[in-house]
């Protein structure tokens, strides 16, 4: 809520402060509810170059009819401190879980959430975020003319957080047209439309603050950063350029309070356009797979490897019998080119590989012992359990983890492949302060066994929301120990 909205008076201001307090403590929030109004910030024109400010009136009239409100209903078991029937926390949830081995006898709890989306086809296809509709028992779409329809999920992709849903509307629907997100320039004006805090069709404006942002949301991070106000409820709504074209899907915010502070993120529409045919046709996305664990080439690493500058992706591990191993890739290689595309940074490789067709033959250029080596690789298909086999991800705890494969287990001297191995610890992070080390094997998080990176992410995410220490059970050498990690604010 904007403090500048004086027309609504002090009562609405108090409501706004109350809403903001509900979201205290969030940082990078995959806003299950995301956007608010925020006046467009403009610098005064220089005397030598007077230029009128853009008029967003026509854009709002043109695009608003294609933007929809999405409300979902979910049924979930009450957790240790799960929500009660009136939204309060259940103080007895932990008691029932610990001493009776199950959830509170109050039973499943019904939860509702709000998000945004926009119509991309006259047949009723709507684009939104995956996290808006994930696990939804019921999805209701409300159009700009107040008509409501129940929607079904056509396809969704958790890794890029996009989903396609569909409604059966008889009349021709207004459609939002796609632009070219690669043509966006930093400083360019953009507009967002969505439903912040359930306020239908709120329009906000700002500029493109940066491109290609990596914020730790997944292996394919490459976000558009904008200062156009994005708040809870904006998730899935469009980011629009001055030509009236959708250039991004608003999906996340950086905030210390849960509200907008001028740092929002949108998925580039060009990435979405590549995946739409698969989502609409198959309901899921098939990606290319290389079979390497990589890490960033720092200046220090570059110097130790005898490289002129820090570039490329350093291979830290090669999956057994994977495409990279069959192609001859070795640990210590620095991948600097894939299929004719330069790899400037380690974050570039997962996205480029994922976009490559399965079974395609691609050329790899690697630096090995200060020499360039050309290799030919046949791209494989990425499986769910191999999500992080192509990129080392670092979460809020400052840990980079990888599934313990039989090959990794053998190298670590383990009797069996179980848990996740810590391949990196960020100095000064929560993991570092707790005493975790590279080579530690994480067996349990929050007293729950973790066998895959997906399980690890889920358990850590749930535990982090409580704002308390997270208990890790770690194997180190011949012994096991518990370590408590405190998520940093």
Phi and psi in degrees as a GROMACS rama.xvg file:
@    title "Ramachandran Plot"
@    xaxis  label "Phi"
@    yaxis  label "Psi"
@TYPE xy
-90.9435  132.661  UNK-2
-64.091  -24.595  UNK-3
-78.9424  -4.53242  UNK-4
-80.8015  72.9838  UNK-5
-72.631  -17.715  UNK-6
-65.0201  -28.1087  UNK-7
-89.7299  -7.53963  UNK-8
80.821  176.187  UNK-9
-66.906  -23.4147  UNK-10
-65.0597  -45.1844  UNK-11
-65.8933  -33.8  UNK-12
-60.0114  -42.72  UNK-13
-64.2817  -38.7121  UNK-14
-62.9845  -42.0398  UNK-15
-60.9758  -41.5536  UNK-16
-65.3578  -36.3469  UNK-17
-66.1266  -43.1409  UNK-18
-62.2291  -42.1405  UNK-19
-61.1465  -37.3835  UNK-20
-66.6571  -20.7814  UNK-21
-70.845  -17.3334  UNK-22
-115.045  18.3719  UNK-23
-62.4565  141.595  UNK-24
98.3935  -5.47285  UNK-25
-79.4366  147.124  UNK-26
-115.337  -103.857  UNK-27
-77.0441  106.445  UNK-28
-107.62  127.644  UNK-29
-78.5585  51.0451  UNK-30
-15.67  90.5148  UNK-31
-67.442  -2.99523  UNK-32
-148.924  101.741  UNK-33
-128.378  94.739  UNK-34
172.255  147.942  UNK-35
-140.091  176.898  UNK-36
-86.6855  145.557  UNK-37
-155.432  124.798  UNK-38
-63.1037  139.275  UNK-39
-62.2438  131.269  UNK-40
-93.1975  128.293  UNK-41
-134.665  142.343  UNK-42
-89.003  144.64  UNK-43
-61.0024  142.799  UNK-44
-67.6123  144.528  UNK-45
-73.3652  150.474  UNK-46
-56.6808  -32.4014  UNK-47
-82.932  -11.124  UNK-48
-141.231  76.1142  UNK-49
-72.8341  128.791  UNK-50
-143.218  131.507  UNK-51
-69.2892  146.266  UNK-52
-70.2443  149.009  UNK-53
-64.2843  147.105  UNK-54
-98.9913  110.607  UNK-55
-87.2184  0.0673983  UNK-56
-59.91  -51.1464  UNK-57
-63.9165  -38.1646  UNK-58
-63.2233  -43.0718  UNK-59
-62.5757  -43.2697  UNK-60
-65.532  -36.9301  UNK-61
-72.5787  -43.1291  UNK-62
-95.244  -27.0109  UNK-63
-54.9117  -40.4648  UNK-64
-60.9695  -23.6001  UNK-65
-88.0011  -8.32887  UNK-66
-92.7163  136.402  UNK-67
-123.029  157.557  UNK-68
-95.9376  131.301  UNK-69
-117.395  121.722  UNK-70
-117.268  137.062  UNK-71
-125.221  153.251  UNK-72
-122.037  130.041  UNK-73
-125.576  148.556  UNK-74
-119.624  120.549  UNK-75
-137.727  153.741  UNK-76
-68.4917  141.986  UNK-77
-65.693  127.104  UNK-78
-81.2826  -170.661  UNK-79
-53.0839  -38.7628  UNK-80
-130.662  43.2616  UNK-81
-68.9995  168.032  UNK-82
-70.9668  143.57  UNK-83
-88.0183  -175.122  UNK-84
-65.8641  -18.8685  UNK-85
-114.083  19.94  UNK-86
90.97  -4.91943  UNK-87
-81.1677  166.449  UNK-88
-82.1644  142.414  UNK-89
-86.8471  107.375  UNK-90
-71.1835  -13.6053  UNK-91
-103.187  2.21921  UNK-92
-59.5158  -44.2359  UNK-93
-65.173  -36.8222  UNK-94
-59.6329  -49.2116  UNK-95
-65.5007  -37.8471  UNK-96
-67.3222  -44.0969  UNK-97
-74.8805  -40.7534  UNK-98
-101.657  -14.9587  UNK-99
-124.364  1.72211  UNK-100
68.5892  24.8117  UNK-101
-159.008  -179.693  UNK-102
-75.9862  171.754  UNK-103
-57.4723  142.291  UNK-104
-64.8686  -7.09327  UNK-105
-65.8411  -14.88  UNK-106
81.1828  -170.291  UNK-107
-58.9931  142.314  UNK-108
-108.355  136.111  UNK-109
-89.8631  125.626  UNK-110
-121.223  143.684  UNK-111
-122.684  147.343  UNK-112
-146.34  162.701  UNK-113
-123.272  149.192  UNK-114
-155.98  -169.832  UNK-115
-129.948  170.178  UNK-116
-167.781  177.054  UNK-117
-147.973  146.057  UNK-118
-76.5376  130.617  UNK-119
-116.532  -4.7661  UNK-120
-152.538  143.4  UNK-121
-67.1316  -12.0786  UNK-122
-79.8091  -1.78107  UNK-123
103.497  10.2923  UNK-124
-72.8906  135.225  UNK-125
-130.279  136.081  UNK-126
-100.199  136.344  UNK-127
-154.211  -171.775  UNK-128
-86.4856  147.824  UNK-129
-61.8184  -40.3079  UNK-130
-69.4772  -13.647  UNK-131
-73.0975  -35.9441  UNK-132
-113.511  -2.65812  UNK-133
-61.1396  132.982  UNK-134
62.7536  16.8173  UNK-135
-75.4132  133.215  UNK-136
-81.8375  -30.9757  UNK-137
-146.08  135.79  UNK-138
-123.654  124.394  UNK-139
-118.476  127.844  UNK-140
-108.369  128.599  UNK-141
-112.679  124.212  UNK-142
-82.0052  172.703  UNK-143
-63.9288  -26.8398  UNK-144
-89.9387  15.8949  UNK-145
78.4925  -1.825  UNK-146
-68.709  144.357  UNK-147
-122.802  141.147  UNK-148
-138.246  146.788  UNK-149
-83.7381  137.359  UNK-150
-114.831  157.429  UNK-151
-122.555  152.807  UNK-152
-81.2194  126.336  UNK-153
-90.8002  -42.2151  UNK-154
-167.587  152.268  UNK-155
-151.975  155.95  UNK-156
-136.71  110.786  UNK-157
-68.7794  -32.5305  UNK-158
-68.1751  -33.7872  UNK-159
-105.053  -1.8788  UNK-160
61.1302  44.9197  UNK-161
-125.661  153.033  UNK-162
-148.634  151.104  UNK-163
-116.833  125.485  UNK-164
-119.714  166.561  UNK-165
-141.366  140.385  UNK-166
-118.345  154.81  UNK-167
-101.384  87.9356  UNK-168
-107.708  132.029  UNK-169
-73.8524  -41.159  UNK-170
-77.5308  154.817  UNK-171
-61.628  134.532  UNK-172
-102.725  149.165  UNK-173
-68.0225  140.426  UNK-174
-122.041  138.712  UNK-175
-87.4936  134.648  UNK-176
-93.1666  149.458  UNK-177
-88.0757  145.723  UNK-178
-106.801  -161.643  UNK-179
-117.929  101.567  UNK-180
-68.1934  -21.1172  UNK-181
-68.3541  -23.4745  UNK-182
-84.4744  -8.20231  UNK-183
-60.372  141.839  UNK-184
-116.143  144.271  UNK-185
-62.0956  130.534  UNK-186
98.9513  -8.92573  UNK-187
-72.8341  143.354  UNK-188
-71.4594  140.229  UNK-189
-141.388  160.408  UNK-190
-132.133  142.676  UNK-191
-117.058  141.744  UNK-192
-128.147  135.242  UNK-193
-173.568  -161.861  UNK-194
-125.651  63.3846  UNK-195
-62.1176  128.547  UNK-196
54.3761  26.8565  UNK-197
81.6689  8.17086  UNK-198
-85.9957  101.03  UNK-199
-55.5883  137.564  UNK-200
51.8752  49.1581  UNK-201
-80.3035  131.522  UNK-202
-108.046  129.248  UNK-203
-131.883  158.856  UNK-204
-137.842  156.334  UNK-205
-173.83  -154.389  UNK-206
-126.795  167.319  UNK-207
-77.2636  117.1  UNK-208
-86.2243  -31.4562  UNK-209
-167.829  164.517  UNK-210
-127.683  156.385  UNK-211
66.8264  31.5728  UNK-212
-72.0676  135.736  UNK-213
-108.245  116.411  UNK-214
-119.942  10.7585  UNK-215
79.9242  18.7211  UNK-216
-83.2623  -18.1651  UNK-217
172.411  179.223  UNK-218
-72.4896  -11.8696  UNK-219
-116.57  33.8231  UNK-220
-62.2373  128.184  UNK-221
-166.452  65.1666  UNK-222
-85.9793  153.231  UNK-223
-86.1433  126.244  UNK-224
-97.9338  136.671  UNK-225
-141.877  154.377  UNK-226
-101.091  6.24515  UNK-227
-62.1622  131.825  UNK-228
-60.5448  125.071  UNK-229
-127.612  127.512  UNK-230
-137.246  174.315  UNK-231
-52.4372  123.658  UNK-232
114.331  -17.7523  UNK-233
-83.5376  -10.9753  UNK-234
-53.1361  128.69  UNK-235
91.264  -8.89582  UNK-236
-79.0973  164.676  UNK-237
-85.8703  147.998  UNK-238
-106.478  126.501  UNK-239
-121.753  139.503  UNK-240
-88.8411  178.795  UNK-241
-71.2899  -10.2817  UNK-242
-88.793  3.14189  UNK-243
78.7976  23.2959  UNK-244
-108.588  142.901  UNK-245
-76.484  123.155  UNK-246
-113.673  -6.36262  UNK-247
-166.624  164.554  UNK-248
-113.882  117.589  UNK-249
-64.4905  129.328  UNK-250
-140.135  -25.7894  UNK-251
-150.946  159.559  UNK-252
-135.048  156.509  UNK-253
-106.946  121.833  UNK-254
-156.58  149.27  UNK-255
-100.233  -7.58173  UNK-256
-123.829  -9.31183  UNK-257
95.8654  -13.5021  UNK-258
-105.374  174.599  UNK-259
-71.1201  134.287  UNK-260
-127.745  17.9098  UNK-261
91.5013  13.0592  UNK-262
-129.012  98.2252  UNK-263
-123.703  163.115  UNK-264
-134.203  141.223  UNK-265
-130.299  144.456  UNK-266
-76.0749  127.253  UNK-267
-59.6607  135.623  UNK-268
-67.8819  -25.4143  UNK-269
-64.8072  -34.4749  UNK-270
-65.8374  -39.4379  UNK-271
-66.7801  -41.8098  UNK-272
-60.0089  -33.385  UNK-273
-66.9679  -31.2584  UNK-274
-94.6092  -18.5742  UNK-275
-55.6203  -46.81  UNK-276
-56.1393  -40.4232  UNK-277
-70.1771  -40.7646  UNK-278
-64.2245  -41.9815  UNK-279
-77.4618  -30.6453  UNK-280
-89.5513  -38.3896  UNK-281
-118.098  -13.9591  UNK-282
83.7897  -3.67612  UNK-283
-151.969  174.682  UNK-284
-116.748  133.029  UNK-285
-101.618  129.998  UNK-286
-122.221  157.679  UNK-287
-74.3058  154.135  UNK-288
-138.774  131.889  UNK-289
-104.358  -36.9559  UNK-290
87.3368  41.4345  UNK-291
-134.439  148.104  UNK-292
-100.805  127.125  UNK-293
-120.82  164.158  UNK-294
-144.613  165.513  UNK-295
-70.0929  141.416  UNK-296
-89.2971  103.551  UNK-297
-82.343  164.812  UNK-298
-56.4008  -35.9605  UNK-299
-67.2833  -42.8893  UNK-300
-66.0035  -41.6912  UNK-301
-58.9409  -42.1832  UNK-302
-65.128  -42.3437  UNK-303
-68.5251  -27.069  UNK-304
-89.8219  -2.88844  UNK-305
76.777  25.9062  UNK-306
-87.7774  148.913  UNK-307
-68.9558  -33.3834  UNK-308
-151.224  163.909  UNK-309
-77.898  114.113  UNK-310
-157.412  164.715  UNK-311
80.2594  -170.871  UNK-312
-123.554  122.219  UNK-313
-82.7842  126.661  UNK-314
-80.3024  114.383  UNK-315
-95.6236  -24.3551  UNK-316
-157.13  148.294  UNK-317
-121.341  124.296  UNK-318
-67.4604  136.558  UNK-319
-64.3974  132.389  UNK-320
62.1359  17.4378  UNK-321
-84.6979  171.825  UNK-322
-56.8227  -40.063  UNK-323
-66.5674  -43.5687  UNK-324
-62.6959  -43.0088  UNK-325
-64.8625  -26.6044  UNK-326
-82.6629  -12.619  UNK-327
99.8081  12.7235  UNK-328
-69.4714  138.596  UNK-329
-122.23  154.605  UNK-330
-60.6136  133.093  UNK-331
100.582  -13.8799  UNK-332
-66.5239  148.149  UNK-333
-113.884  113.102  UNK-334
-79.9859  119.124  UNK-335
-114.749  -9.55092  UNK-336
-154.468  137.607  UNK-337
-134.659  120.812  UNK-338
52.4018  41.1002  UNK-339
83.1377  -0.719616  UNK-340
-106.017  129.657  UNK-341
-68.2794  135.737  UNK-342
-104.138  96.3468  UNK-343
-78.5347  -32.5865  UNK-344
-140.585  158.076  UNK-345
-60.9455  -26.8459  UNK-346
-69.8818  -18.9766  UNK-347
-72.7932  -34.7453  UNK-348
-65.0698  -49.8479  UNK-349
-56.3584  -40.475  UNK-350
-68.0708  -41.7636  UNK-351
-66.0497  -43.615  UNK-352
-64.8723  -43.203  UNK-353
-60.9054  -32.4114  UNK-354
-80.5527  -8.19344  UNK-355
-84.9868  138.466  UNK-356
-64.4829  141.369  UNK-357
-62.512  139.869  UNK-358
74.8746  5.90889  UNK-359
-77.7591  139.966  UNK-360
-84.6807  123.991  UNK-361
-126.843  153.329  UNK-362
-96.7357  134.138  UNK-363
-112.471  131.931  UNK-364
-110.261  121.103  UNK-365
-124.255  153.482  UNK-366
-100.391  122.454  UNK-367
-136.514  117.089  UNK-368
54.6531  44.9037  UNK-369
68.4606  11.9184  UNK-370
-118.11  149.789  UNK-371
-85.6693  130.819  UNK-372
-125.327  130.268  UNK-373
-100.126  131.214  UNK-374
-128.712  153.594  UNK-375
-111.643  127.603  UNK-376
-127.197  140.631  UNK-377
-99.2469  114.919  UNK-378
-66.2342  132.073  UNK-379
-92.3248  -174.127  UNK-380
-104.935  129.125  UNK-381
-73.083  124.649  UNK-382
-96.9863  160.373  UNK-383
-58.3006  -40.6609  UNK-384
-73.3352  -6.65494  UNK-385
-106.327  21.4244  UNK-386
-52.2609  -42.9212  UNK-387
-107.046  13.2325  UNK-388
-73.1575  -11.3868  UNK-389
-107.003  -7.06239  UNK-390
-159.433  138.13  UNK-391
-85.2261  120.731  UNK-392
-105.446  142.505  UNK-393
-120.044  121.595  UNK-394
-93.7207  -165.418  UNK-395
-65.0035  -20.3994  UNK-396
-84.4782  -3.66825  UNK-397
78.3978  20.1202  UNK-398
-109.617  138.098  UNK-399
-106.522  124.099  UNK-400
-125.791  157.877  UNK-401
-144.608  143.168  UNK-402
-61.6207  138.769  UNK-403
-79.4544  105.163  UNK-404
-86.4364  166.173  UNK-405
-55.0161  -36.2926  UNK-406
-65.4865  -45.1559  UNK-407
-64.5892  -41.875  UNK-408
-59.0508  -41.8315  UNK-409
-64.4357  -41.6731  UNK-410
-68.4163  -27.0306  UNK-411
-91.8325  -3.5773  UNK-412
76.1852  27.0464  UNK-413
-90.458  147.655  UNK-414
-72.1959  -32.9405  UNK-415
-144.836  158.751  UNK-416
-85.3807  106.858  UNK-417
-150.608  151.561  UNK-418
79.4098  -164.248  UNK-419
-126.756  135.535  UNK-420
-94.7187  138.129  UNK-421
-81.3294  115.379  UNK-422
-100.927  -6.63827  UNK-423
-166.717  144.462  UNK-424
-131.177  120.946  UNK-425
-73.7833  127.411  UNK-426
-57.8239  135.785  UNK-427
80.4152  -1.14962  UNK-428
-81.1366  175.488  UNK-429
-62.4889  -38.6921  UNK-430
-65.5149  -39.0884  UNK-431
-66.2267  -44.8882  UNK-432
-65.4683  -29.7944  UNK-433
-78.3382  -14.3514  UNK-434
99.7465  11.6871  UNK-435
-68.7236  145.863  UNK-436
-128.039  157.442  UNK-437
-62.7932  131.673  UNK-438
100.599  -15.087  UNK-439
-63.4841  145.453  UNK-440
-110.01  118.071  UNK-441
-83.3049  118.531  UNK-442
-97.1682  -39.6763  UNK-443
-138.55  148.473  UNK-444
-130.37  124.156  UNK-445
59.0951  37.5897  UNK-446
65.9654  19.1247  UNK-447
-117.656  129.596  UNK-448
-61.4814  140.036  UNK-449
-123.398  119.93  UNK-450
-109.708  -21.9225  UNK-451
-129.406  162.823  UNK-452
-65.684  -33.7057  UNK-453
-62.1071  -42.77  UNK-454
-64.0338  -41.6725  UNK-455
-59.1492  -47.8971  UNK-456
-59.6528  -44.2033  UNK-457
-63.9668  -48.0368  UNK-458
-66.1706  -43.7595  UNK-459
-63.4007  -41.2064  UNK-460
-61.3382  -44.2894  UNK-461
-66.0961  -41.71  UNK-462
-68.8914  -35.8711  UNK-463
-65.5621  -31.1781  UNK-464
-62.7354  -25.8672  UNK-465
-76.3115  -16.2388  UNK-466
72.4997  16.7193  UNK-467
-114.332  177.079  UNK-468
-64.4785  147.224  UNK-469
-111.013  125.398  UNK-470
-88.5422  125.162  UNK-471
-110.097  136.326  UNK-472
-103.364  120.884  UNK-473
-124.732  137.255  UNK-474
-96.5883  127.209  UNK-475
-131.506  109.296  UNK-476
66.8656  -124.759  UNK-477
-91.935  -5.88641  UNK-478
-121.73  167.901  UNK-479
-120.691  152.616  UNK-480
-151.035  156.223  UNK-481
-98.4615  138.817  UNK-482
-132.775  136.997  UNK-483
-103.243  123.626  UNK-484
-108.17  131.266  UNK-485
-102.576  112.442  UNK-486
-57.2217  135.074  UNK-487
-81.725  140.931  UNK-488
